[in-house]
Amino acid sequence: MNAYLMYKDNDFIVDDNIPENIKFAMKDLELAVLFHALSDGDDFLYSVVRKACSVLLSGIPDIEYRQAILRDCLYNEDVIRTFYNVVVECLQMEKEKLHYGVFGHYPSAVLHQSLSFTQFLMTYLQKIKIIAQENIHHVESPGMVRLFSMLVQELNDDYMSTIERHLKQMTFKKGVLISARLGQGNQGKDYVLRRPNPPQKGWFRRLWTKRPAHYTVQLAARDENGFRALSDLKDEGLVLIANAMAQSTAHLLNFLKSLRTELGFYISCLNLAQALNKRNIPLCFPVPIYQRERHHVFEALFDPCLALTSDREIVSNTLRTDNKNTFIITGANQGGKSTFLRSIGLAQIMMQTGMFVSAECYSADLCRQIFTHYKCEEDSHMVSGKLDEELRRMSDIVDALQRDDLVLFNESFSATNSREGAEIIRGVVTALAESNVKLFFVTHTAEFACSFYQEDRQDTVYLCAERRDDGERTYKIAEGVPLDISYGEDLYRDVFDASPVYRNTGEDSER
């Protein structure tokens, strides 16, 4: 049995193998905030969502497969949580119920432990089957319908009664019937466990029927060597059935563990939906578009990490673009550019993980991988400067980049003077655009933004952070001509409460 809730025909494996670009994205986009909300303090769920977000889906059918299951989970939240809790409760008893200990190499001990734990598992499998049976008509997604149908069919009454009968038979209350042959030196070989002869019906027939000839060996009460030899003889006959029973138990356990892992992803999504609903943040299922069909349209897109960590009112943004590959973002300092960039990255990851997105509507083309290039801090070991570190990271990204990847830049290459920074940015942006790599670039380098705008590139969109005449930031990002000023004087006045700053315009000095 397989859960197949994350992929149509593959299991979802949780490990620590996280791509290097995703590690940077987790830091730059503050994905830890999102993971904590998804896991709700559960370390196991944290590992599940961390792995899920590190393996982006690249096919629209795969994304829609998960979205359909998530819809079922949102519509049947209580049922899914109960289902998950039953699986978790069962697995939590594994260490208590299944422990071979120092006797793990004795077939009789392995068989006893496997029988005991399998009988325990049957109780929980029955609970799982009942949940599936009662709710199979309440789900519509192919993945959830397949899982519930499989549980109902595989765990039917005939199957369960057959298992119970076999488990009862393998307790061997009337002893073990074993056949063997004599080998070299009259030692036993080819031990085979035999099915006990069925009891004859009727006491009268059993009383008068002649029994076949047999021999009985009686062991003395204190004959330790004799008892040890008899135990070894019994283990010789039980070794095959003990191994088969242990494998059967492991198979059931692996199914339940896989079910817990894959259900855990959707439980995490329910946790996030609950947290965002408390903040009145809208949620929608994004519409993925095939790669190479440049399309980015969203209405009221929020940054979920900001919504989860701030008590203030959160500002959303709207964008409608087609056939645009490059997005240059400029404008006032602390005007919401970095938050906007983060919302773009988070939405892309959430969409390609099969989640909902914190927006009223969202649609974008898929990418193979997401890369982030944020300005870095000074090297504490004094091995290299900021610019060297940024160039080194850019080189690593270029080595891994392919067509249709997405790169998010946040004030990159600002560690040098404006002219040199503009030339570096121009070279990077031009090369990536010509290679059909989609990119969002937040920059304060006005020399680059303004000169690049003059080239009138048809595949480029220019976005600006809004600033009112009185210096107030609206935190709205809208299409607009890049400015040659970032209004740093506003921040200067806010921080130092200085006297009015005057700027010489060439005619009259103005405030």
Phi, psi and omega in degrees: 000142179225146182284310179052049177262343180259326176229155182293326185217025178220152175278155177260118184254128178262122176214184183264013181277092181250125179302150185297322181294328178287327176298317176294320180296322179299322179284312185291323182266003179056047181293341178301324178298315180294319181296321179295322178291321179294315185278339179054041176086001181267118183297323180294314179296325178300316180293327180294309183289328177298317178290318182299319182284348179268350180240092184284137176284136183249000180243137180299316178301324179293319178294315180295330177299313178290321180300320180296319178294319180296324176300314178301319181293321179293323180283337182233050188301314182298320180295314182294320179294321177296316177304311181296317182296325177296316179296316180296317180299321179295314183291333179293341181269001184300311183295328181282322186267333185238097178214109181284330177059212183288347181263014184295344180266002176264120181305321181295322179290319178298316180297317181298315181293319180295318178297315182298315183287325178295321176299323177293318180297325182300327178296316181284327175296326176295320178296318180296318180297320180297318178299316179295319182294321183282341187238009183297333180271000180261357180244153184234339184291144179304321182294316182285324176297317179298316181296310181296320179296319179297317180296319180293318183285315183289326183257042180288170185298321179296317180296315182295319180292324177296317178298316180299319181294317179294320179297321179293320181294325184281002172283341175052054180293336180258018178098175184248129179259116185232139173251152180205166175237158178276135179248204181297135181069024181059025175274147181288147175209168180056052178288132180226129176283130183250150175289133180299146177296138180294139181294141178287144183278140176088130182289330182294316180294319179295329184286322187257351179286136180285128181275150178292157181293139178208165182237145182235134177246123179262131178262139177295154185299328183251021181275083183295319179296323179294316178296322179294319178295320179295321178295319178296323178296319178295319180295327178299322181280335185267352189300318182292315182289330177293317178296318179296320180291322178295320178294321178297318178296317179297324179296315178297319179296317180297322177297315181294323178293318177296320179296319179296316181298311186284325172294328181300326177299315183284329173297321178297318178297323176296321178298316181294317179300320179296317181293319181286328177295328177295333178266005181060037176271126181292149179233142178213157173270119184291155177257107180283144178244146182301150176303152178074359172255085188298119184204125178216103183226127174209154180236126177054059177275127179251157171271107184296327179294320177293320179296328182279342186244352183242141177270353182280167177292132184263136181264136178258170179225156182232142181211139177223107180222151175223142177058034177246131185251334186234132181236114179257123186243120179231185175128190188297146172303143179052040179260004178104010183294314181294322177295318178298316180298319179295321179297325177296312181296316180296318180297320180296316180294315181296320178297314184277006170257351180095011181272177167279171180235147181278076180202166175283326170204151184205135176210133181204158176283153182279154174234159179284315179213159176247132177237144176237140177226095181255153177299142185250165177279166178297140179296117183293338180270359177059031177279322180210163179273182182299313184297318178300318180294319179295319179293323179295316178295322178296321178297318178297320179295315181299322180298329183261348185290146171224171178305139176074012171284165180242131178236133178248119179252135177231101179055039180288151176059036177261007182274005179235184181289164187300317183294312180295319178298320180297320180292320179295313181298317180301314180297317181293310183296316181297315181296317181292319179298319179291339179266010179060038172262126181280137183213148171243128185232110172271124183215149171256003181279088185296328181300319177290309186301315183291318180290324179293324179296325181294341182282349174056055178281129186286339183263013185245138175244138179248124182243146181229144172280124184291145175216128179282168184299331180273006178092356181289138177268131177268347183063022175262139177248124183223161178294138181183163180291134178298141181262157179264020180213144179250008176057046176295337180296332177298315179293323179300315180294321181294322185279313188257353181051046185279170175291163184307139178264131182253146182236128181277119182262000180103339176244251176275141175293131180241159185278000000 
